[in-house]
Amino acid sequence: MLDPDGHQKIYLARQNKDVLVEPGMVLEEGYRVEAITDDEIRLLHEALQQRAVIRIPPPPPPPSP
């Protein structure tokens, strides 16, 4: 999702609510958002030093005219 200025906004669904995430943010479960790219979100669980990657699917192609 892009905001009106063209900056990418990423939301993660958590327990019936959506949470806007940004690099450096620490989630309640202890994961820190290390990076957000066009195709993935990289997380680090700081206490366990375990990494996780959430893939972001590409946008659908525009409809044919």
N, CA, C and O atoms as a GROMACS GRO file, in nm:
protein
  260
    1MET      N    1   0.085  -0.116   0.000
    1MET     CA    2   0.000   0.000   0.000
    1MET      C    3   0.090   0.123   0.000
    1MET      O    4   0.192   0.126   0.069
    2LEU      N    5   0.052   0.223  -0.076
    2LEU     CA    6   0.127   0.348  -0.081
    2LEU      C    7   0.046   0.459  -0.017
    2LEU      O    8  -0.076   0.466  -0.034
    3ASP      N    9   0.115   0.547   0.057
    3ASP     CA   10   0.045   0.663   0.112
    3ASP      C   11   0.037   0.770   0.003
    3ASP      O   12   0.094   0.751  -0.104
    4PRO      N   13  -0.032   0.881   0.028
    4PRO     CA   14  -0.046   0.985  -0.075
    4PRO      C   15   0.086   1.041  -0.126
    4PRO      O   16   0.092   1.094  -0.238
    5ASP      N   17   0.194   1.031  -0.047
    5ASP     CA   18   0.325   1.080  -0.090
    5ASP      C   19   0.404   0.974  -0.166
    5ASP      O   20   0.517   1.001  -0.208
    6GLY      N   21   0.346   0.853  -0.185
    6GLY     CA   22   0.414   0.748  -0.258
    6GLY      C   23   0.503   0.658  -0.174
    6GLY      O   24   0.574   0.575  -0.229
    7HIS      N   25   0.500   0.673  -0.041
    7HIS     CA   26   0.580   0.588   0.047
    7HIS      C   27   0.504   0.459   0.077
    7HIS      O   28   0.383   0.460   0.098
    8GLN      N   29   0.578   0.349   0.078
    8GLN     CA   30   0.516   0.219   0.103
    8GLN      C   31   0.477   0.206   0.250
    8GLN      O   32   0.555   0.238   0.339
    9LYS      N   33   0.355   0.157   0.273
    9LYS     CA   34   0.306   0.130   0.408
    9LYS      C   35   0.278  -0.019   0.418
    9LYS      O   36   0.212  -0.076   0.331
   10ILE      N   37   0.328  -0.082   0.523
   10ILE     CA   38   0.312  -0.226   0.543
   10ILE      C   39   0.235  -0.249   0.673
   10ILE      O   40   0.269  -0.194   0.778
   11TYR      N   41   0.131  -0.331   0.663
   11TYR     CA   42   0.051  -0.367   0.780
   11TYR      C   43   0.062  -0.518   0.801
   11TYR      O   44   0.061  -0.595   0.706
   12LEU      N   45   0.073  -0.558   0.927
   12LEU     CA   46   0.065  -0.699   0.964
   12LEU      C   47  -0.065  -0.720   1.040
   12LEU      O   48  -0.101  -0.640   1.126
   13ALA      N   49  -0.134  -0.829   1.009
   13ALA     CA   50  -0.257  -0.862   1.079
   13ALA      C   51  -0.221  -0.934   1.208
   13ALA      O   52  -0.147  -1.032   1.206
   14ARG      N   53  -0.274  -0.886   1.319
   14ARG     CA   54  -0.246  -0.946   1.450
   14ARG      C   55  -0.372  -0.944   1.534
   14ARG      O   56  -0.425  -0.837   1.564
   15GLN      N   57  -0.420  -1.061   1.571
   15GLN     CA   58  -0.531  -1.074   1.665
   15GLN      C   59  -0.645  -0.975   1.637
   15GLN      O   60  -0.675  -0.889   1.721
   16ASN      N   61  -0.705  -0.986   1.523
   16ASN     CA   62  -0.822  -0.904   1.486
   16ASN      C   63  -0.792  -0.756   1.464
   16ASN      O   64  -0.885  -0.675   1.462
   17LYS      N   65  -0.665  -0.720   1.448
   17LYS     CA   66  -0.634  -0.580   1.417
   17LYS      C   67  -0.512  -0.576   1.326
   17LYS      O   68  -0.430  -0.668   1.325
   18ASP      N   69  -0.501  -0.469   1.251
   18ASP     CA   70  -0.387  -0.448   1.162
   18ASP      C   71  -0.291  -0.352   1.229
   18ASP      O   72  -0.332  -0.252   1.288
   19VAL      N   73  -0.161  -0.383   1.219
   19VAL     CA   74  -0.057  -0.301   1.282
   19VAL      C   75   0.036  -0.249   1.172
   19VAL      O   76   0.092  -0.328   1.096
   20LEU      N   77   0.052  -0.117   1.165
   20LEU     CA   78   0.147  -0.056   1.073
   20LEU      C   79   0.286  -0.082   1.125
   20LEU      O   80   0.316  -0.049   1.240
   21VAL      N   81   0.374  -0.142   1.043
   21VAL     CA   82   0.510  -0.172   1.087
   21VAL      C   83   0.611  -0.092   1.006
   21VAL      O   84   0.590  -0.061   0.889
   22GLU      N   85   0.721  -0.060   1.072
   22GLU     CA   86   0.831   0.015   1.011
   22GLU      C   87   0.963  -0.045   1.060
   22GLU      O   88   0.966  -0.104   1.167
   23PRO      N   89   1.071  -0.030   0.983
   23PRO     CA   90   1.200  -0.080   1.029
   23PRO      C   91   1.237  -0.021   1.166
   23PRO      O   92   1.218   0.098   1.190
   24GLY      N   93   1.290  -0.107   1.253
   24GLY     CA   94   1.329  -0.065   1.387
   24GLY      C   95   1.221  -0.086   1.491
   24GLY      O   96   1.249  -0.085   1.611
   25MET      N   97   1.098  -0.104   1.448
   25MET     CA   98   0.986  -0.123   1.540
   25MET      C   99   0.997  -0.259   1.610
   25MET      O  100   1.034  -0.358   1.547
   26VAL      N  101   0.965  -0.264   1.740
   26VAL     CA  102   0.964  -0.389   1.815
   26VAL      C  103   0.818  -0.430   1.837
   26VAL      O  104   0.739  -0.353   1.892
   27LEU      N  105   0.785  -0.551   1.793
   27LEU     CA  106   0.651  -0.604   1.809
   27LEU      C  107   0.635  -0.665   1.948
   27LEU      O  108   0.735  -0.696   2.014
   28GLU      N  109   0.511  -0.682   1.993
   28GLU     CA  110   0.484  -0.732   2.128
   28GLU      C  111   0.549  -0.868   2.155
   28GLU      O  112   0.588  -0.894   2.268
   29GLU      N  113   0.562  -0.952   2.056
   29GLU     CA  114   0.618  -1.086   2.075
   29GLU      C  115   0.770  -1.086   2.089
   29GLU      O  116   0.830  -1.192   2.106
   30GLY      N  117   0.833  -0.970   2.081
   30GLY     CA  118   0.977  -0.961   2.094
   30GLY      C  119   1.051  -0.956   1.962
   30GLY      O  120   1.174  -0.952   1.960
   31TYR      N  121   0.978  -0.954   1.851
   31TYR     CA  122   1.042  -0.943   1.720
   31TYR      C  123   1.066  -0.796   1.687
   31TYR      O  124   0.980  -0.711   1.709
   32ARG      N  125   1.184  -0.769   1.634
   32ARG     CA  126   1.215  -0.636   1.583
   32ARG      C  127   1.213  -0.641   1.431
   32ARG      O  128   1.266  -0.734   1.371
   33VAL      N  129   1.152  -0.541   1.369
   33VAL     CA  130   1.149  -0.534   1.223
   33VAL      C  131   1.286  -0.483   1.179
   33VAL      O  132   1.321  -0.367   1.200
   34GLU      N  133   1.363  -0.573   1.116
   34GLU     CA  134   1.498  -0.536   1.071
   34GLU      C  135   1.493  -0.457   0.941
   34GLU      O  136   1.563  -0.357   0.925
   35ALA      N  137   1.410  -0.504   0.848
   35ALA     CA  138   1.407  -0.439   0.716
   35ALA      C  139   1.276  -0.472   0.646
   35ALA      O  140   1.213  -0.576   0.670
   36ILE      N  141   1.236  -0.381   0.559
   36ILE     CA  142   1.121  -0.403   0.472
   36ILE      C  143   1.167  -0.372   0.330
   36ILE      O  144   1.215  -0.262   0.301
   37THR      N  145   1.152  -0.469   0.242
   37THR     CA  146   1.186  -0.449   0.101
   37THR      C  147   1.058  -0.465   0.019
   37THR      O  148   0.950  -0.484   0.074
   38ASP      N  149   1.071  -0.457  -0.112
   38ASP     CA  150   0.954  -0.473  -0.198
   38ASP      C  151   0.893  -0.612  -0.189
   38ASP      O  152   0.774  -0.629  -0.214
   39ASP      N  153   0.975  -0.713  -0.152
   39ASP     CA  154   0.922  -0.849  -0.153
   39ASP      C  155   0.929  -0.924  -0.020
   39ASP      O  156   0.892  -1.041  -0.015
   40GLU      N  157   0.978  -0.858   0.089
   40GLU     CA  158   0.981  -0.929   0.217
   40GLU      C  159   0.994  -0.834   0.335
   40GLU      O  160   1.036  -0.719   0.322
   41ILE      N  161   0.955  -0.887   0.452
   41ILE     CA  162   0.975  -0.821   0.580
   41ILE      C  163   1.069  -0.913   0.658
   41ILE      O  164   1.041  -1.031   0.675
   42ARG      N  165   1.182  -0.857   0.707
   42ARG     CA  166   1.277  -0.937   0.784
   42ARG      C  167   1.264  -0.901   0.931
   42ARG      O  168   1.271  -0.784   0.969
   43LEU      N  169   1.247  -1.004   1.014
   43LEU     CA  170   1.228  -0.987   1.157
   43LEU      C  171   1.340  -1.057   1.234
   43LEU      O  172   1.396  -1.155   1.186
   44LEU      N  173   1.371  -1.006   1.352
   44LEU     CA  174   1.467  -1.070   1.442
   44LEU      C  175   1.403  -1.078   1.580
   44LEU      O  176   1.362  -0.977   1.637
   45HIS      N  177   1.394  -1.201   1.635
   45HIS     CA  178   1.350  -1.216   1.774
   45HIS      C  179   1.474  -1.188   1.859
   45HIS      O  180   1.567  -1.268   1.863
   46GLU      N  181   1.472  -1.075   1.927
   46GLU     CA  182   1.593  -1.028   1.994
   46GLU      C  183   1.639  -1.121   2.106
   46GLU      O  184   1.759  -1.144   2.119
   47ALA      N  185   1.548  -1.174   2.186
   47ALA     CA  186   1.588  -1.260   2.299
   47ALA      C  187   1.646  -1.393   2.251
   47ALA      O  188   1.740  -1.445   2.310
   48LEU      N  189   1.588  -1.448   2.144
   48LEU     CA  190   1.631  -1.578   2.094
   48LEU      C  191   1.733  -1.570   1.981
   48LEU      O  192   1.792  -1.670   1.942
   49GLN      N  193   1.753  -1.449   1.928
   49GLN     CA  194   1.841  -1.428   1.813
   49GLN      C  195   1.800  -1.518   1.694
   49GLN      O  196   1.886  -1.573   1.625
   50GLN      N  197   1.669  -1.530   1.673
   50GLN     CA  198   1.618  -1.606   1.560
   50GLN      C  199   1.555  -1.510   1.460
   50GLN      O  200   1.485  -1.417   1.498
   51ARG      N  201   1.583  -1.535   1.334
   51ARG     CA  202   1.529  -1.451   1.228
   51ARG      C  203   1.410  -1.517   1.161
   51ARG      O  204   1.399  -1.640   1.156
   52ALA      N  205   1.320  -1.434   1.112
   52ALA     CA  206   1.204  -1.480   1.036
   52ALA      C  207   1.185  -1.387   0.917
   52ALA      O  208   1.217  -1.268   0.924
   53VAL      N  209   1.134  -1.442   0.809
   53VAL     CA  210   1.109  -1.363   0.688
   53VAL      C  211   0.963  -1.383   0.649
   53VAL      O  212   0.915  -1.496   0.641
   54ILE      N  213   0.894  -1.273   0.625
   54ILE     CA  214   0.757  -1.277   0.574
   54ILE      C  215   0.762  -1.228   0.430
   54ILE      O  216   0.801  -1.114   0.404
   55ARG      N  217   0.724  -1.313   0.338
   55ARG     CA  218   0.726  -1.277   0.196
   55ARG      C  219   0.607  -1.188   0.163
   55ARG      O  220   0.496  -1.211   0.212
   56ILE      N  221   0.630  -1.088   0.080
   56ILE     CA  222   0.524  -0.999   0.031
   56ILE      C  223   0.499  -1.036  -0.115
   56ILE      O  224   0.589  -1.023  -0.198
   57PRO      N  225   0.379  -1.083  -0.147
   57PRO     CA  226   0.352  -1.122  -0.286
   57PRO      C  227   0.352  -0.999  -0.377
   57PRO      O  228   0.322  -0.888  -0.333
   58PRO      N  229   0.387  -1.019  -0.503
   58PRO     CA  230   0.385  -0.907  -0.597
   58PRO      C  231   0.241  -0.861  -0.621
   58PRO      O  232   0.148  -0.940  -0.605
   59PRO      N  233   0.224  -0.736  -0.657
   59PRO     CA  234   0.088  -0.687  -0.685
   59PRO      C  235   0.032  -0.757  -0.808
   59PRO      O  236   0.108  -0.799  -0.896
   60PRO      N  237  -0.099  -0.770  -0.815
   60PRO     CA  238  -0.158  -0.833  -0.934
   60PRO      C  239  -0.137  -0.744  -1.056
   60PRO      O  240  -0.126  -0.622  -1.044
   61PRO      N  241  -0.131  -0.804  -1.174
   61PRO     CA  242  -0.116  -0.723  -1.295
   61PRO      C  243  -0.241  -0.639  -1.317
   61PRO      O  244  -0.350  -0.677  -1.274
   62PRO      N  245  -0.225  -0.526  -1.383
   62PRO     CA  246  -0.342  -0.442  -1.410
   62PRO      C  247  -0.438  -0.516  -1.503
   62PRO      O  248  -0.395  -0.599  -1.584
   63PRO      N  249  -0.568  -0.486  -1.491
   63PRO     CA  250  -0.664  -0.553  -1.578
   63PRO      C  251  -0.642  -0.517  -1.725
   63PRO      O  252  -0.599  -0.406  -1.757
   64SER      N  253  -0.671  -0.608  -1.810
   64SER     CA  254  -0.660  -0.584  -1.954
   64SER      C  255  -0.772  -0.490  -1.998
   64SER      O  256  -0.883  -0.497  -1.947
   65PRO      N  257  -0.742  -0.403  -2.093
   65PRO     CA  258  -0.847  -0.309  -2.142
   65PRO      C  259  -0.953  -0.379  -2.222
   65PRO      O  260  -1.047  -0.315  -2.269
   0.00000   0.00000   0.00000
